[in-house]
Amino acid sequence: MHSRNPFNSAVVVNPLMRDFDALVRELAQPGFFRQAPRERTPAADILESEAGITLHLDIPGVDAKDIQVTVERDVLTVKAERKAQPLADGVNVRRQERAQGGFTRSFSLPETVDATRVEARYEQGVLTLSLPRREESKPRVIEVKVQS
């Protein structure tokens, strides 16, 4: 008599294949396409110069009043929300790739940044944060004197 093998395809593979098959059939229905949820973290560029740091965040479709920028200790935090647009009667979403809802993104500030002078500007879907250097951290040019 054969003992039951837990790795037998009738025990393990068939339920997995059945679930996979059901998923493929669901995705293949006409008029529907589903995608994995996209992460809601906006892309960021961080630039550094002698004057300080400039941070650009791509957050198109967000109303400026729905953006909150805070600095607490050495952490800069940006919170924002892209609100869903109401659909007219009789309109259904066939595909939606633009993320809706809120996000929070935080950045550790170096000690060279003067957190009391951070400035924020929002234009054409890009949030630009200017993080000036502390005066004492700016490079100082020392004149070399020539003695004759």
VOBA-153811 format. One record per residue (C-alpha): residue number from 1; residue in three letters; z, x, y. Coordinates in steps of 0.02 Angstrom, whole numbers, plus 32768, in hexadecimal, padded with zeros to 4 digits. Example, Ala and Ser with C-alpha at 12.3 -4.5 7.8 and 13.67 -1.06 7.14 Angstrom:
<atoms>
  num  residu    zz    xx    yy
    1     ALA  8186  8267  7F1F
    2     SER  8165  82AC  7FCB
</atoms>
This chain:
<atoms>
  num  residu    zz    xx    yy
    1     MET  8000  8000  8000
    2     HIS  7FD4  8040  80AD
    3     SER  8057  8049  8134
    4     ARG  802A  8005  81DE
    5     ASN  7FEA  8090  824F
    6     PRO  801A  8073  8307
    7     PHE  7F7E  80D2  833B
    8     ASN  7F0B  8061  82D8
    9     SER  7E7F  801E  8345
   10     ALA  7EAB  7F6C  8315
   11     VAL  7F57  7F83  8360
   12     VAL  7F3A  7FEF  83F9
   13     VAL  7E82  7FFA  8427
   14     ASN  7E50  7F44  8417
   15     PRO  7ECC  7F01  8499
   16     LEU  7E9A  7F8D  8510
   17     MET  7DE2  7F6C  84F3
   18     ARG  7DFE  7EB2  850B
   19     ASP  7E56  7ED0  85B3
   20     PHE  7DCF  7F4A  85EC
   21     ASP  7D46  7ED2  85B8
   22     ALA  7D9A  7E44  8619
   23     LEU  7DA4  7EB3  86B4
   24     VAL  7CEC  7EE2  86A8
   25     ARG  7CBA  7E2B  8696
   26     GLU  7D23  7DFB  872D
   27     LEU  7CD4  7E82  8799
   28     ALA  7C26  7E52  8760
   29     GLN  7C33  7D9E  879D
   30     PRO  7BA7  7D77  8819
   31     GLY  7BD6  7D84  88D0
   32     PHE  7C76  7DE6  88B5
   33     PHE  7C9B  7E9E  88C9
   34     ARG  7D4B  7EDF  88C9
   35     GLN  7D83  7F89  88FC
   36     ALA  7E28  7FE2  88E8
   37     PRO  7E98  7FCC  8981
   38     ARG  7E78  8051  8A03
   39     GLU  7F02  80B8  8A4A
   40     ARG  7F2D  8082  8AFA
   41     THR  7F50  812F  8B3D
   42     PRO  7EDC  8156  8BCE
   43     ALA  7E7E  81FA  8BD6
   44     ALA  7ECA  8278  8C4C
   45     ASP  7E8D  8315  8CA5
   46     ILE  7F0F  838E  8CE9
   47     LEU  7ED5  840D  8D6A
   48     GLU  7F3D  8498  8DB5
   49     SER  7F26  84FB  8E55
   50     GLU  7F93  855F  8ECC
   51     ALA  7FBD  84BD  8F28
   52     GLY  7FFB  8464  8E8C
   53     ILE  7FC3  83F6  8DFD
   54     THR  7F48  8365  8E04
   55     LEU  7F4A  82E4  8D79
   56     HIS  7EBA  8269  8D5E
   57     LEU  7ED2  81D3  8CE9
   58     ASP  7E43  8160  8CB9
   59     ILE  7E84  80AD  8CC3
   60     PRO  7DF0  803E  8CF0
   61     GLY  7E0A  7F84  8CFC
   62     VAL  7EBF  7F93  8D32
   63     ASP  7EF7  7F44  8DD5
   64     ALA  7F50  7FC3  8E45
   65     LYS  7FE7  7F4F  8E53
   66     ASP  7FFB  7F5D  8D95
   67     ILE  8011  801B  8D9B
   68     GLN  80BF  8067  8DA6
   69     VAL  80DC  8122  8DBE
   70     THR  818C  8168  8DB0
   71     VAL  81DC  8213  8DAE
   72     GLU  8285  8227  8D5C
   73     ARG  82CD  82D5  8D49
   74     ASP  8239  833D  8D0D
   75     VAL  81D1  82AE  8CC2
   76     LEU  8142  8253  8D19
   77     THR  811E  81A9  8CC9
   78     VAL  8089  8137  8CE6
   79     LYS  8092  8082  8CAD
   80     ALA  8002  8009  8CC1
   81     GLU  7FBC  7F6A  8C78
   82     ARG  7F0C  7F2C  8C63
   83     LYS  7F18  7E70  8C5E
   84     ALA  7EA7  7E09  8BEE
   85     GLN  7E22  7DA8  8C4A
   86     PRO  7E29  7CEE  8C25
   87     LEU  7D96  7CAA  8BC3
   88     ALA  7D36  7C12  8BFB
   89     ASP  7D38  7B7A  8B89
   90     GLY  7CC0  7B8E  8AF9
   91     VAL  7CBC  7C4C  8B05
   92     ASN  7CF6  7CB4  8A71
   93     VAL  7D0A  7D70  8A65
   94     ARG  7C8C  7DBC  89EB
   95     ARG  7CBF  7E70  8A08
   96     GLN  7D46  7EBD  8A75
   97     GLU  7D54  7F79  8A8A
   98     ARG  7DAE  7F83  8B32
   99     ALA  7E69  7F8A  8B14
  100     GLN  7ED4  7F04  8B63
  101     GLY  7F8E  7F10  8B88
  102     GLY  8003  7F93  8BC7
  103     PHE  801C  804C  8BAC
  104     THR  8099  80D0  8BDD
  105     ARG  806F  8188  8BEB
  106     SER  80EA  8211  8C19
  107     PHE  80D1  82C5  8C4E
  108     SER  8154  8350  8C58
  109     LEU  8150  83A0  8D03
  110     PRO  8163  845B  8D16
  111     GLU  81F1  8494  8D87
  112     THR  8170  84D3  8E04
  113     VAL  8141  841F  8E34
  114     ASP  8196  83CB  8EC9
  115     ALA  81B5  831F  8E7D
  116     THR  81EA  82D7  8F27
  117     ARG  8139  82EC  8F6B
  118     VAL  80D0  829F  8EDF
  119     GLU  8041  8234  8F20
  120     ALA  7FDA  81B3  8EC1
  121     ARG  7F2B  8170  8EE9
  122     TYR  7EC4  80F2  8E84
  123     GLU  7E09  80EA  8E9D
  124     GLN  7D7B  80A9  8E2F
  125     GLY  7DE9  809F  8D95
  126     VAL  7E32  814E  8DA4
  127     LEU  7EE9  816C  8DD1
  128     THR  7EFD  8214  8E27
  129     LEU  7FAA  825F  8E38
  130     SER  7FC8  82F4  8EAA
  131     LEU  805D  835D  8E76
  132     PRO  807A  83E3  8EFB
  133     ARG  80D2  8486  8ED4
  134     ARG  817F  84AB  8F18
  135     GLU  8170  8520  8FAC
  136     GLU  81DB  85A3  8F56
  137     SER  8169  85A2  8EBD
  138     LYS  80C7  85BE  8F1C
  139     PRO  8080  866D  8F09
  140     ARG  80AC  86DB  8F9B
  141     VAL  8035  8760  8FD7
  142     ILE  808B  8800  9006
  143     GLU  8034  886F  9082
  144     VAL  8021  8923  904E
  145     LYS  8045  8995  90E0
  146     VAL  7FEF  8A3B  90EF
  147     GLN  8054  8ACB  912F
  148     SER  7FF8  8B5B  917C
</atoms>
